[in-house]
Amino acid sequence: MDASSLQTLISTIRDVPDFPQPGILFKDITPVLANATFLQQAIDGMVEISGLTKVDKVVGIDARGFIFGALMAQRLNAGFVPVRKKGKLPWKTRGIDYALEYGTNHVEIHEDAIAPGETVLLADDLLATGGTAAAALHLIQGLGGKVLGSVFFVELAFLNGRDRLSDTGPIHSLITY
Ligand code: AMP
């Protein structure tokens, strides 16, 4: 992606102070999603930095990761697998508890969503402390998925989230703060 398109994407992300809790500066990516050109550029950019042309499954994290992940899966001719919050998946699940930037969480995956040996790319909107992504990667590996990497639209580098993902393949972010 060229520098001026990237700069436009960055300036389209809306900073919302004190959401959902005091002290959190929330990066609102919905203005990017709402613009046809910016959405396409975001997905093109994320596919490009993944360095992949083929993968079996893209895993997206509840909820904004579904948007980026599903669109990336379509570009990569891959299936899409959701990692969801507790109690949302109807079939047999594997789950994990973890801490995040604000509060704690529990995520789940369908136990038949990834076959042993399938290649997997993880996608989410934003890498903060890395707790969510680390949990999702743990679930993927627990099913025998071969993680080829993780792609984020935004990374808050000052939270050092990528340190928690150091054993699970390359980490790529389109925009870094
Ligand atoms: P973490 O587990 O700390 O890496 O948090 C990542 C998840 O929480 C991502 O799925 C984001 O959607 C969300 N998140 C955490 N912090 C922020 C933030 N400052 N702005 C927007 N989303 C955030």
Backbone and ligand atoms as CSV (ligand in chain L), in Angstrom:
chain,resi,resn,atom,element,x,y,z
A,1,MET,N,N,0.843,-1.203,0.000
A,1,MET,CA,C,0.000,0.000,0.000
A,1,MET,C,C,0.874,1.247,0.000
A,2,ASP,N,N,0.494,2.269,-0.809
A,2,ASP,CA,C,1.324,3.472,-0.849
A,2,ASP,C,C,1.114,4.312,0.417
A,3,ALA,N,N,2.100,5.162,0.698
A,3,ALA,CA,C,2.135,5.897,1.969
A,3,ALA,C,C,0.933,6.826,2.135
A,4,SER,N,N,0.470,7.440,1.041
A,4,SER,CA,C,-0.636,8.387,1.209
A,4,SER,C,C,-1.953,7.657,1.478
A,5,SER,N,N,-2.156,6.470,0.870
A,5,SER,CA,C,-3.366,5.687,1.169
A,5,SER,C,C,-3.351,5.230,2.621
A,6,LEU,N,N,-2.163,4.822,3.088
A,6,LEU,CA,C,-2.038,4.378,4.476
A,6,LEU,C,C,-2.333,5.532,5.430
A,7,GLN,N,N,-1.819,6.714,5.087
A,7,GLN,CA,C,-2.063,7.892,5.921
A,7,GLN,C,C,-3.538,8.227,5.979
A,8,THR,N,N,-4.228,8.063,4.854
A,8,THR,CA,C,-5.677,8.329,4.825
A,8,THR,C,C,-6.418,7.341,5.720
A,9,LEU,N,N,-6.016,6.066,5.653
A,9,LEU,CA,C,-6.643,5.066,6.529
A,9,LEU,C,C,-6.437,5.429,7.999
A,10,ILE,N,N,-5.202,5.821,8.337
A,10,ILE,CA,C,-4.884,6.170,9.727
A,10,ILE,C,C,-5.758,7.330,10.204
A,11,SER,N,N,-5.910,8.342,9.338
A,11,SER,CA,C,-6.685,9.514,9.765
A,11,SER,C,C,-8.188,9.239,9.777
A,12,THR,N,N,-8.603,8.099,9.200
A,12,THR,CA,C,-10.033,7.737,9.195
A,12,THR,C,C,-10.419,6.984,10.475
A,13,ILE,N,N,-9.437,6.393,11.137
A,13,ILE,CA,C,-9.721,5.724,12.415
A,13,ILE,C,C,-10.050,6.793,13.454
A,14,ARG,N,N,-11.156,6.574,14.171
A,14,ARG,CA,C,-11.633,7.575,15.128
A,14,ARG,C,C,-11.196,7.204,16.546
A,15,ASP,N,N,-10.531,8.134,17.216
A,15,ASP,CA,C,-10.136,7.922,18.614
A,15,ASP,C,C,-11.293,8.288,19.535
A,16,VAL,N,N,-11.732,7.340,20.359
A,16,VAL,CA,C,-12.819,7.615,21.310
A,16,VAL,C,C,-12.265,7.455,22.730
A,17,PRO,N,N,-12.047,8.578,23.436
A,17,PRO,CA,C,-11.479,8.486,24.786
A,17,PRO,C,C,-12.467,7.866,25.776
A,18,ASP,N,N,-11.925,7.117,26.723
A,18,ASP,CA,C,-12.696,6.579,27.847
A,18,ASP,C,C,-13.822,5.639,27.421
A,19,PHE,N,N,-13.608,4.862,26.386
A,19,PHE,CA,C,-14.559,3.824,25.979
A,19,PHE,C,C,-13.797,2.510,25.856
A,20,PRO,N,N,-14.349,1.414,26.382
A,20,PRO,CA,C,-15.593,1.287,27.168
A,20,PRO,C,C,-15.393,1.572,28.644
A,21,GLN,N,N,-14.164,1.974,29.023
A,21,GLN,CA,C,-13.872,2.288,30.424
A,21,GLN,C,C,-12.981,3.517,30.475
A,22,PRO,N,N,-13.003,4.277,31.607
A,22,PRO,CA,C,-12.087,5.407,31.756
A,22,PRO,C,C,-10.640,4.961,31.542
A,23,GLY,N,N,-9.881,5.769,30.817
A,23,GLY,CA,C,-8.463,5.477,30.609
A,23,GLY,C,C,-8.163,4.725,29.321
A,24,ILE,N,N,-9.195,4.151,28.674
A,24,ILE,CA,C,-8.974,3.444,27.413
A,24,ILE,C,C,-9.229,4.414,26.256
A,25,LEU,N,N,-8.250,4.516,25.355
A,25,LEU,CA,C,-8.457,5.280,24.120
A,25,LEU,C,C,-8.854,4.275,23.047
A,26,PHE,N,N,-10.144,4.229,22.740
A,26,PHE,CA,C,-10.673,3.208,21.834
A,26,PHE,C,C,-10.447,3.617,20.386
A,27,LYS,N,N,-9.870,2.711,19.610
A,27,LYS,CA,C,-9.652,2.952,18.176
A,27,LYS,C,C,-10.881,2.438,17.429
A,28,ASP,N,N,-11.730,3.355,16.998
A,28,ASP,CA,C,-12.982,3.004,16.319
A,28,ASP,C,C,-12.730,2.886,14.819
A,29,ILE,N,N,-12.786,1.637,14.324
A,29,ILE,CA,C,-12.484,1.398,12.905
A,29,ILE,C,C,-13.749,1.426,12.026
A,30,THR,N,N,-14.915,1.688,12.618
A,30,THR,CA,C,-16.150,1.660,11.808
A,30,THR,C,C,-16.156,2.699,10.683
A,31,PRO,N,N,-15.508,3.879,10.828
A,31,PRO,CA,C,-15.465,4.793,9.674
A,31,PRO,C,C,-14.683,4.214,8.484
A,32,VAL,N,N,-13.724,3.343,8.758
A,32,VAL,CA,C,-12.987,2.670,7.672
A,32,VAL,C,C,-13.914,1.667,6.979
A,33,LEU,N,N,-14.656,0.892,7.776
A,33,LEU,CA,C,-15.569,-0.104,7.214
A,33,LEU,C,C,-16.661,0.542,6.377
A,34,ALA,N,N,-17.079,1.740,6.778
A,34,ALA,CA,C,-18.233,2.394,6.140
A,34,ALA,C,C,-17.909,2.978,4.772
A,35,ASN,N,N,-16.630,3.067,4.432
A,35,ASN,CA,C,-16.209,3.660,3.158
A,35,ASN,C,C,-15.728,2.548,2.227
A,36,ALA,N,N,-16.359,2.430,1.063
A,36,ALA,CA,C,-16.071,1.310,0.145
A,36,ALA,C,C,-14.594,1.246,-0.238
A,37,THR,N,N,-14.007,2.400,-0.545
A,37,THR,CA,C,-12.599,2.430,-0.953
A,37,THR,C,C,-11.685,2.046,0.193
A,38,PHE,N,N,-11.945,2.614,1.374
A,38,PHE,CA,C,-11.072,2.357,2.530
A,38,PHE,C,C,-11.172,0.897,2.968
A,39,LEU,N,N,-12.397,0.343,2.911
A,39,LEU,CA,C,-12.567,-1.058,3.305
A,39,LEU,C,C,-11.746,-1.956,2.386
A,40,GLN,N,N,-11.831,-1.694,1.097
A,40,GLN,CA,C,-11.089,-2.504,0.125
A,40,GLN,C,C,-9.583,-2.362,0.337
A,41,GLN,N,N,-9.144,-1.125,0.580
A,41,GLN,CA,C,-7.708,-0.893,0.809
A,41,GLN,C,C,-7.233,-1.609,2.072
A,42,ALA,N,N,-8.076,-1.588,3.112
A,42,ALA,CA,C,-7.703,-2.246,4.364
A,42,ALA,C,C,-7.531,-3.746,4.140
A,43,ILE,N,N,-8.480,-4.365,3.456
A,43,ILE,CA,C,-8.406,-5.817,3.224
A,43,ILE,C,C,-7.249,-6.147,2.280
A,44,ASP,N,N,-7.109,-5.381,1.201
A,44,ASP,CA,C,-5.982,-5.601,0.280
A,44,ASP,C,C,-4.658,-5.508,1.033
A,45,GLY,N,N,-4.553,-4.486,1.880
A,45,GLY,CA,C,-3.317,-4.270,2.628
A,45,GLY,C,C,-3.024,-5.395,3.597
A,46,MET,N,N,-4.074,-5.883,4.256
A,46,MET,CA,C,-3.876,-6.969,5.231
A,46,MET,C,C,-3.504,-8.278,4.532
A,47,VAL,N,N,-4.126,-8.539,3.382
A,47,VAL,CA,C,-3.763,-9.752,2.621
A,47,VAL,C,C,-2.311,-9.634,2.155
A,48,GLU,N,N,-1.942,-8.437,1.683
A,48,GLU,CA,C,-0.578,-8.223,1.178
A,48,GLU,C,C,0.458,-8.456,2.276
A,49,ILE,N,N,0.253,-7.873,3.459
A,49,ILE,CA,C,1.272,-8.014,4.513
A,49,ILE,C,C,1.292,-9.413,5.117
A,50,SER,N,N,0.215,-10.186,4.900
A,50,SER,CA,C,0.233,-11.576,5.392
A,50,SER,C,C,1.310,-12.374,4.676
A,51,GLY,N,N,1.640,-11.931,3.453
A,51,GLY,CA,C,2.639,-12.643,2.656
A,51,GLY,C,C,2.137,-13.972,2.120
A,52,LEU,N,N,0.836,-14.254,2.286
A,52,LEU,CA,C,0.285,-15.547,1.879
A,52,LEU,C,C,-0.548,-15.418,0.613
A,53,THR,N,N,-0.519,-16.470,-0.182
A,53,THR,CA,C,-1.430,-16.543,-1.321
A,53,THR,C,C,-2.392,-17.715,-1.151
A,54,LYS,N,N,-2.074,-18.595,-0.219
A,54,LYS,CA,C,-2.929,-19.759,0.014
A,54,LYS,C,C,-2.871,-20.167,1.485
A,55,VAL,N,N,-4.033,-20.406,2.035
A,55,VAL,CA,C,-4.134,-20.915,3.413
A,55,VAL,C,C,-5.462,-21.664,3.485
A,56,ASP,N,N,-5.532,-22.680,4.347
A,56,ASP,CA,C,-6.782,-23.454,4.424
A,56,ASP,C,C,-7.897,-22.689,5.143
A,57,LYS,N,N,-7.553,-22.074,6.281
A,57,LYS,CA,C,-8.577,-21.408,7.099
A,57,LYS,C,C,-8.073,-20.051,7.580
A,58,VAL,N,N,-8.972,-19.064,7.538
A,58,VAL,CA,C,-8.714,-17.812,8.255
A,58,VAL,C,C,-9.601,-17.831,9.493
A,59,VAL,N,N,-8.999,-17.608,10.652
A,59,VAL,CA,C,-9.746,-17.537,11.910
A,59,VAL,C,C,-9.897,-16.070,12.289
A,60,GLY,N,N,-11.140,-15.641,12.510
A,60,GLY,CA,C,-11.417,-14.265,12.934
A,60,GLY,C,C,-11.970,-14.258,14.344
A,61,ILE,N,N,-11.597,-13.222,15.116
A,61,ILE,CA,C,-11.994,-13.145,16.523
A,61,ILE,C,C,-13.200,-12.221,16.688
A,62,ASP,N,N,-14.186,-12.696,17.451
A,62,ASP,CA,C,-15.414,-11.991,17.830
A,62,ASP,C,C,-15.104,-10.573,18.311
A,63,ALA,N,N,-15.678,-9.545,17.768
A,63,ALA,CA,C,-16.618,-9.522,16.668
A,63,ALA,C,C,-16.035,-8.832,15.437
A,64,ARG,N,N,-15.178,-7.826,15.651
A,64,ARG,CA,C,-14.669,-7.096,14.481
A,64,ARG,C,C,-13.706,-7.948,13.664
A,65,GLY,N,N,-13.119,-8.950,14.294
A,65,GLY,CA,C,-12.258,-9.870,13.549
A,65,GLY,C,C,-13.028,-10.696,12.526
A,66,PHE,N,N,-14.349,-10.835,12.724
A,66,PHE,CA,C,-15.167,-11.550,11.725
A,66,PHE,C,C,-15.168,-10.793,10.403
A,67,ILE,N,N,-15.216,-9.479,10.499
A,67,ILE,CA,C,-15.338,-8.646,9.290
A,67,ILE,C,C,-14.043,-8.740,8.486
A,68,PHE,N,N,-12.923,-8.452,9.168
A,68,PHE,CA,C,-11.633,-8.494,8.479
A,68,PHE,C,C,-11.295,-9.928,8.048
A,69,GLY,N,N,-11.547,-10.878,8.943
A,69,GLY,CA,C,-11.180,-12.270,8.672
A,69,GLY,C,C,-11.976,-12.873,7.517
A,70,ALA,N,N,-13.271,-12.622,7.491
A,70,ALA,CA,C,-14.091,-13.220,6.434
A,70,ALA,C,C,-13.744,-12.635,5.067
A,71,LEU,N,N,-13.505,-11.323,5.031
A,71,LEU,CA,C,-13.138,-10.710,3.751
A,71,LEU,C,C,-11.759,-11.189,3.290
A,72,MET,N,N,-10.845,-11.354,4.221
A,72,MET,CA,C,-9.524,-11.893,3.866
A,72,MET,C,C,-9.638,-13.343,3.382
A,73,ALA,N,N,-10.503,-14.128,4.047
A,73,ALA,CA,C,-10.681,-15.533,3.648
A,73,ALA,C,C,-11.144,-15.617,2.202
A,74,GLN,N,N,-12.045,-14.729,1.834
A,74,GLN,CA,C,-12.548,-14.756,0.461
A,74,GLN,C,C,-11.428,-14.465,-0.535
A,75,ARG,N,N,-10.566,-13.496,-0.195
A,75,ARG,CA,C,-9.438,-13.164,-1.081
A,75,ARG,C,C,-8.435,-14.312,-1.189
A,76,LEU,N,N,-8.297,-15.064,-0.100
A,76,LEU,CA,C,-7.293,-16.133,-0.043
A,76,LEU,C,C,-7.867,-17.503,-0.397
A,77,ASN,N,N,-9.117,-17.522,-0.876
A,77,ASN,CA,C,-9.788,-18.798,-1.192
A,77,ASN,C,C,-9.734,-19.764,-0.012
A,78,ALA,N,N,-9.910,-19.210,1.170
A,78,ALA,CA,C,-9.851,-20.013,2.387
A,78,ALA,C,C,-11.227,-20.104,3.024
A,79,GLY,N,N,-11.398,-21.100,3.904
A,79,GLY,CA,C,-12.587,-21.130,4.734
A,79,GLY,C,C,-12.434,-20.125,5.867
A,80,PHE,N,N,-13.564,-19.762,6.478
A,80,PHE,CA,C,-13.528,-18.836,7.613
A,80,PHE,C,C,-14.013,-19.552,8.865
A,81,VAL,N,N,-13.302,-19.342,9.971
A,81,VAL,CA,C,-13.665,-19.954,11.254
A,81,VAL,C,C,-13.780,-18.859,12.312
A,82,PRO,N,N,-14.936,-18.768,13.002
A,82,PRO,CA,C,-15.061,-17.781,14.076
A,82,PRO,C,C,-14.567,-18.302,15.418
A,83,VAL,N,N,-13.801,-17.457,16.125
A,83,VAL,CA,C,-13.551,-17.667,17.558
A,83,VAL,C,C,-14.525,-16.727,18.262
A,84,ARG,N,N,-15.408,-17.315,19.097
A,84,ARG,CA,C,-16.504,-16.523,19.654
A,84,ARG,C,C,-16.427,-16.403,21.163
A,85,LYS,N,N,-17.158,-15.413,21.666
A,85,LYS,CA,C,-17.275,-15.264,23.115
A,85,LYS,C,C,-18.097,-16.413,23.684
A,86,LYS,N,N,-17.992,-16.609,24.985
A,86,LYS,CA,C,-18.578,-17.763,25.672
A,86,LYS,C,C,-20.077,-17.939,25.355
A,87,GLY,N,N,-20.434,-19.188,25.062
A,87,GLY,CA,C,-21.851,-19.537,24.944
A,87,GLY,C,C,-22.512,-19.211,23.622
A,88,LYS,N,N,-21.770,-18.757,22.631
A,88,LYS,CA,C,-22.373,-18.352,21.357
A,88,LYS,C,C,-22.329,-19.452,20.308
A,89,LEU,N,N,-21.389,-20.370,20.419
A,89,LEU,CA,C,-21.260,-21.414,19.396
A,89,LEU,C,C,-22.158,-22.601,19.760
A,90,PRO,N,N,-22.921,-23.127,18.780
A,90,PRO,CA,C,-23.940,-24.127,19.088
A,90,PRO,C,C,-23.431,-25.559,19.206
A,91,TRP,N,N,-22.273,-25.864,18.628
A,91,TRP,CA,C,-21.799,-27.242,18.556
A,91,TRP,C,C,-20.767,-27.492,19.657
A,92,LYS,N,N,-20.044,-28.599,19.565
A,92,LYS,CA,C,-19.038,-28.937,20.588
A,92,LYS,C,C,-17.870,-27.967,20.508
A,93,THR,N,N,-17.468,-27.431,21.654
A,93,THR,CA,C,-16.458,-26.370,21.644
A,93,THR,C,C,-15.253,-26.723,22.514
A,94,ARG,N,N,-14.154,-26.033,22.213
A,94,ARG,CA,C,-13.002,-25.948,23.126
A,94,ARG,C,C,-12.915,-24.482,23.534
A,95,GLY,N,N,-12.648,-24.211,24.816
A,95,GLY,CA,C,-12.630,-22.826,25.291
A,95,GLY,C,C,-11.405,-22.517,26.125
A,96,ILE,N,N,-11.179,-21.216,26.330
A,96,ILE,CA,C,-10.042,-20.773,27.141
A,96,ILE,C,C,-10.365,-19.414,27.778
A,97,ASP,N,N,-9.966,-19.251,29.040
A,97,ASP,CA,C,-10.089,-17.966,29.752
A,97,ASP,C,C,-8.797,-17.175,29.583
A,98,TYR,N,N,-8.909,-15.843,29.548
A,98,TYR,CA,C,-7.709,-15.007,29.442
A,98,TYR,C,C,-8.019,-13.596,29.931
A,99,ALA,N,N,-6.962,-12.809,30.207
A,99,ALA,CA,C,-7.110,-11.409,30.631
A,99,ALA,C,C,-6.934,-10.498,29.431
A,100,LEU,N,N,-7.694,-9.394,29.378
A,100,LEU,CA,C,-7.481,-8.417,28.301
A,100,LEU,C,C,-7.249,-7.019,28.857
A,101,GLU,N,N,-7.134,-6.037,27.937
A,101,GLU,CA,C,-6.766,-4.678,28.357
A,101,GLU,C,C,-7.789,-4.149,29.363
A,102,TYR,N,N,-9.058,-4.486,29.144
A,102,TYR,CA,C,-10.082,-4.093,30.114
A,102,TYR,C,C,-10.907,-5.329,30.465
A,103,GLY,N,N,-10.664,-5.893,31.663
A,103,GLY,CA,C,-11.445,-7.022,32.157
A,103,GLY,C,C,-10.892,-8.379,31.759
A,104,THR,N,N,-11.742,-9.411,31.903
A,104,THR,CA,C,-11.360,-10.767,31.512
A,104,THR,C,C,-12.362,-11.283,30.493
A,105,ASN,N,N,-11.974,-12.379,29.826
A,105,ASN,CA,C,-12.830,-12.885,28.760
A,105,ASN,C,C,-12.644,-14.389,28.625
A,106,HIS,N,N,-13.516,-14.983,27.848
A,106,HIS,CA,C,-13.446,-16.418,27.561
A,106,HIS,C,C,-13.840,-16.570,26.099
A,107,VAL,N,N,-13.029,-17.276,25.334
A,107,VAL,CA,C,-13.364,-17.480,23.925
A,107,VAL,C,C,-13.429,-18.972,23.606
A,108,GLU,N,N,-14.166,-19.294,22.562
A,108,GLU,CA,C,-14.400,-20.686,22.187
A,108,GLU,C,C,-14.287,-20.874,20.676
A,109,ILE,N,N,-14.009,-22.116,20.308
A,109,ILE,CA,C,-13.961,-22.489,18.892
A,109,ILE,C,C,-14.674,-23.838,18.757
A,110,HIS,N,N,-15.307,-24.075,17.626
A,110,HIS,CA,C,-15.888,-25.397,17.382
A,110,HIS,C,C,-14.757,-26.417,17.222
A,111,GLU,N,N,-14.905,-27.571,17.876
A,111,GLU,CA,C,-13.776,-28.510,17.888
A,111,GLU,C,C,-13.527,-29.157,16.525
A,112,ASP,N,N,-14.515,-29.075,15.611
A,112,ASP,CA,C,-14.301,-29.633,14.268
A,112,ASP,C,C,-14.037,-28.544,13.220
A,113,ALA,N,N,-13.761,-27.308,13.677
A,113,ALA,CA,C,-13.618,-26.187,12.736
A,113,ALA,C,C,-12.305,-26.236,11.959
A,114,ILE,N,N,-11.292,-26.841,12.562
A,114,ILE,CA,C,-9.976,-26.957,11.921
A,114,ILE,C,C,-9.537,-28.406,12.047
A,115,ALA,N,N,-9.153,-29.002,10.919
A,115,ALA,CA,C,-8.660,-30.384,10.946
A,115,ALA,C,C,-7.167,-30.367,11.242
A,116,PRO,N,N,-6.657,-31.395,11.928
A,116,PRO,CA,C,-5.219,-31.456,12.213
A,116,PRO,C,C,-4.399,-31.295,10.930
A,117,GLY,N,N,-3.402,-30.413,10.973
A,117,GLY,CA,C,-2.532,-30.197,9.823
A,117,GLY,C,C,-2.987,-29.100,8.876
A,118,GLU,N,N,-4.217,-28.613,9.046
A,118,GLU,CA,C,-4.661,-27.519,8.174
A,118,GLU,C,C,-3.863,-26.245,8.494
A,119,THR,N,N,-3.594,-25.459,7.452
A,119,THR,CA,C,-2.884,-24.199,7.647
A,119,THR,C,C,-3.882,-23.099,8.003
A,120,VAL,N,N,-3.452,-22.197,8.904
A,120,VAL,CA,C,-4.366,-21.203,9.476
A,120,VAL,C,C,-3.700,-19.829,9.541
A,121,LEU,N,N,-4.477,-18.810,9.184
A,121,LEU,CA,C,-4.080,-17.420,9.389
A,121,LEU,C,C,-5.054,-16.805,10.382
A,122,LEU,N,N,-4.545,-16.155,11.427
A,122,LEU,CA,C,-5.395,-15.471,12.403
A,122,LEU,C,C,-5.584,-14.019,11.990
A,123,ALA,N,N,-6.811,-13.511,12.102
A,123,ALA,CA,C,-7.077,-12.108,11.751
A,123,ALA,C,C,-7.893,-11.443,12.845
A,124,ASP,N,N,-7.530,-10.195,13.161
A,124,ASP,CA,C,-8.364,-9.400,14.072
A,124,ASP,C,C,-8.186,-7.933,13.725
A,125,ASP,N,N,-9.096,-7.117,14.284
A,125,ASP,CA,C,-9.013,-5.690,13.979
A,125,ASP,C,C,-7.827,-5.049,14.672
A,126,LEU,N,N,-7.563,-5.480,15.921
A,126,LEU,CA,C,-6.605,-4.711,16.717
A,126,LEU,C,C,-5.843,-5.604,17.689
A,127,LEU,N,N,-4.533,-5.427,17.733
A,127,LEU,CA,C,-3.686,-6.112,18.707
A,127,LEU,C,C,-3.368,-5.126,19.831
A,128,ALA,N,N,-3.879,-5.416,21.034
A,128,ALA,CA,C,-3.600,-4.554,22.195
A,128,ALA,C,C,-2.616,-5.295,23.094
A,129,THR,N,N,-3.090,-5.912,24.175
A,129,THR,CA,C,-2.173,-6.647,25.067
A,129,THR,C,C,-1.797,-8.012,24.502
A,130,GLY,N,N,-2.532,-8.473,23.491
A,130,GLY,CA,C,-2.242,-9.760,22.872
A,130,GLY,C,C,-2.935,-10.942,23.542
A,131,GLY,N,N,-3.676,-10.671,24.614
A,131,GLY,CA,C,-4.336,-11.768,25.326
A,131,GLY,C,C,-5.353,-12.504,24.466
A,132,THR,N,N,-6.135,-11.748,23.710
A,132,THR,CA,C,-7.179,-12.355,22.870
A,132,THR,C,C,-6.554,-13.202,21.772
A,133,ALA,N,N,-5.564,-12.625,21.095
A,133,ALA,CA,C,-4.921,-13.352,20.000
A,133,ALA,C,C,-4.195,-14.589,20.510
A,134,ALA,N,N,-3.519,-14.450,21.662
A,134,ALA,CA,C,-2.808,-15.606,22.231
A,134,ALA,C,C,-3.788,-16.723,22.564
A,135,ALA,N,N,-4.962,-16.359,23.101
A,135,ALA,CA,C,-5.986,-17.359,23.421
A,135,ALA,C,C,-6.483,-18.052,22.151
A,136,ALA,N,N,-6.756,-17.257,21.117
A,136,ALA,CA,C,-7.238,-17.823,19.849
A,136,ALA,C,C,-6.183,-18.754,19.242
A,137,LEU,N,N,-4.927,-18.333,19.278
A,137,LEU,CA,C,-3.847,-19.157,18.719
A,137,LEU,C,C,-3.696,-20.459,19.495
A,138,HIS,N,N,-3.901,-20.385,20.800
A,138,HIS,CA,C,-3.845,-21.579,21.644
A,138,HIS,C,C,-4.941,-22.571,21.235
A,139,LEU,N,N,-6.137,-22.049,20.988
A,139,LEU,CA,C,-7.252,-22.913,20.568
A,139,LEU,C,C,-6.964,-23.544,19.206
A,140,ILE,N,N,-6.432,-22.748,18.277
A,140,ILE,CA,C,-6.117,-23.243,16.928
A,140,ILE,C,C,-5.090,-24.381,17.011
A,141,GLN,N,N,-4.049,-24.128,17.795
A,141,GLN,CA,C,-2.993,-25.141,17.914
A,141,GLN,C,C,-3.493,-26.375,18.644
A,142,GLY,N,N,-4.429,-26.170,19.574
A,142,GLY,CA,C,-5.010,-27.297,20.297
A,142,GLY,C,C,-5.795,-28.237,19.383
A,143,LEU,N,N,-6.303,-27.699,18.287
A,143,LEU,CA,C,-7.019,-28.518,17.301
A,143,LEU,C,C,-6.071,-29.114,16.262
A,144,GLY,N,N,-4.795,-28.773,16.360
A,144,GLY,CA,C,-3.819,-29.302,15.412
A,144,GLY,C,C,-3.602,-28.424,14.189
A,145,GLY,N,N,-4.140,-27.199,14.235
A,145,GLY,CA,C,-3.923,-26.265,13.123
A,145,GLY,C,C,-2.479,-25.801,13.074
A,146,LYS,N,N,-1.982,-25.595,11.839
A,146,LYS,CA,C,-0.612,-25.115,11.637
A,146,LYS,C,C,-0.702,-23.612,11.361
A,147,VAL,N,N,-0.316,-22.804,12.360
A,147,VAL,CA,C,-0.464,-21.353,12.241
A,147,VAL,C,C,0.619,-20.780,11.322
A,148,LEU,N,N,0.190,-20.116,10.250
A,148,LEU,CA,C,1.149,-19.501,9.321
A,148,LEU,C,C,1.439,-18.049,9.683
A,149,GLY,N,N,0.575,-17.455,10.531
A,149,GLY,CA,C,0.804,-16.075,10.942
A,149,GLY,C,C,-0.460,-15.437,11.474
A,150,SER,N,N,-0.299,-14.166,11.914
A,150,SER,CA,C,-1.422,-13.389,12.440
A,150,SER,C,C,-1.380,-12.004,11.804
A,151,VAL,N,N,-2.560,-11.502,11.419
A,151,VAL,CA,C,-2.639,-10.192,10.773
A,151,VAL,C,C,-3.645,-9.310,11.512
A,152,PHE,N,N,-3.214,-8.078,11.796
A,152,PHE,CA,C,-4.069,-7.119,12.491
A,152,PHE,C,C,-4.166,-5.846,11.654
A,153,PHE,N,N,-5.348,-5.217,11.685
A,153,PHE,CA,C,-5.484,-3.938,11.010
A,153,PHE,C,C,-4.692,-2.883,11.785
A,154,VAL,N,N,-4.802,-2.917,13.120
A,154,VAL,CA,C,-4.114,-1.947,13.979
A,154,VAL,C,C,-3.355,-2.684,15.075
A,155,GLU,N,N,-2.171,-2.182,15.398
A,155,GLU,CA,C,-1.416,-2.690,16.548
A,155,GLU,C,C,-1.080,-1.526,17.475
A,156,LEU,N,N,-1.401,-1.690,18.764
A,156,LEU,CA,C,-0.985,-0.707,19.772
A,156,LEU,C,C,0.338,-1.212,20.338
A,157,ALA,N,N,1.431,-0.825,19.674
A,157,ALA,CA,C,2.737,-1.438,19.950
A,157,ALA,C,C,3.220,-1.184,21.373
A,158,PHE,N,N,2.763,-0.057,21.965
A,158,PHE,CA,C,3.216,0.291,23.318
A,158,PHE,C,C,2.692,-0.684,24.373
A,159,LEU,N,N,1.738,-1.531,24.020
A,159,LEU,CA,C,1.230,-2.550,24.954
A,159,LEU,C,C,1.978,-3.880,24.817
A,160,ASN,N,N,2.916,-3.928,23.850
A,160,ASN,CA,C,3.809,-5.097,23.695
A,160,ASN,C,C,3.062,-6.420,23.491
A,161,GLY,N,N,1.900,-6.346,22.850
A,161,GLY,CA,C,1.110,-7.558,22.622
A,161,GLY,C,C,1.850,-8.617,21.832
A,162,ARG,N,N,2.714,-8.176,20.907
A,162,ARG,CA,C,3.379,-9.185,20.052
A,162,ARG,C,C,4.356,-10.068,20.838
A,163,ASP,N,N,4.793,-9.580,22.009
A,163,ASP,CA,C,5.662,-10.413,22.841
A,163,ASP,C,C,4.962,-11.691,23.291
A,164,ARG,N,N,3.631,-11.629,23.415
A,164,ARG,CA,C,2.875,-12.805,23.868
A,164,ARG,C,C,2.590,-13.773,22.729
A,165,LEU,N,N,2.902,-13.365,21.501
A,165,LEU,CA,C,2.606,-14.192,20.327
A,165,LEU,C,C,3.891,-14.680,19.678
A,166,SER,N,N,4.990,-14.623,20.434
A,166,SER,CA,C,6.301,-14.844,19.816
A,166,SER,C,C,6.513,-16.284,19.327
A,167,ASP,N,N,5.754,-17.228,19.885
A,167,ASP,CA,C,5.970,-18.628,19.491
A,167,ASP,C,C,4.975,-19.116,18.446
A,168,THR,N,N,4.185,-18.215,17.910
A,168,THR,CA,C,3.082,-18.657,17.045
A,168,THR,C,C,3.115,-17.978,15.676
A,169,GLY,N,N,4.272,-17.972,15.070
A,169,GLY,CA,C,4.365,-17.507,13.686
A,169,GLY,C,C,4.506,-16.005,13.575
A,170,PRO,N,N,4.725,-15.523,12.346
A,170,PRO,CA,C,4.944,-14.099,12.139
A,170,PRO,C,C,3.693,-13.265,12.435
A,171,ILE,N,N,3.926,-12.035,12.907
A,171,ILE,CA,C,2.843,-11.111,13.252
A,171,ILE,C,C,2.950,-9.895,12.337
A,172,HIS,N,N,1.829,-9.548,11.690
A,172,HIS,CA,C,1.827,-8.434,10.752
A,172,HIS,C,C,0.725,-7.450,11.127
A,173,SER,N,N,1.048,-6.150,11.114
A,173,SER,CA,C,0.038,-5.122,11.374
A,173,SER,C,C,0.118,-4.086,10.274
A,174,LEU,N,N,-1.058,-3.677,9.772
A,174,LEU,CA,C,-1.062,-2.668,8.711
A,174,LEU,C,C,-0.743,-1.287,9.284
A,175,ILE,N,N,-1.308,-1.002,10.463
A,175,ILE,CA,C,-1.121,0.308,11.107
A,175,ILE,C,C,-0.600,0.090,12.518
A,176,THR,N,N,0.474,0.799,12.868
A,176,THR,CA,C,1.058,0.637,14.204
A,176,THR,C,C,1.081,1.975,14.924
A,177,TYR,N,N,0.585,1.984,16.169
A,177,TYR,CA,C,0.673,3.181,17.025
A,177,TYR,C,C,1.709,2.935,18.109
L,1,AMP,P1,P,-6.049,-7.611,23.597
L,1,AMP,O1,O,-6.502,-8.980,24.008
L,1,AMP,O2,O,-5.675,-6.754,24.750
L,1,AMP,O3,O,-4.987,-7.652,22.530
L,1,AMP,O4,O,-7.324,-6.902,22.996
L,1,AMP,C1,C,-7.647,-7.111,21.713
L,1,AMP,C2,C,-9.126,-7.046,21.471
L,1,AMP,O5,O,-9.789,-6.032,22.241
L,1,AMP,C3,C,-9.316,-6.723,20.038
L,1,AMP,O6,O,-10.197,-7.682,19.510
L,1,AMP,C4,C,-9.898,-5.327,20.005
L,1,AMP,O7,O,-11.075,-5.365,19.257
L,1,AMP,C5,C,-10.217,-4.949,21.437
L,1,AMP,N1,N,-9.489,-3.752,21.912
L,1,AMP,C6,C,-8.607,-3.708,22.936
L,1,AMP,N2,N,-8.138,-2.480,23.148
L,1,AMP,C7,C,-8.711,-1.696,22.212
L,1,AMP,C8,C,-8.611,-0.305,21.891
L,1,AMP,N3,N,-7.827,0.530,22.565
L,1,AMP,N4,N,-9.337,0.143,20.840
L,1,AMP,C9,C,-10.133,-0.697,20.150
L,1,AMP,N5,N,-10.281,-2.006,20.408
L,1,AMP,C10,C,-9.578,-2.515,21.428
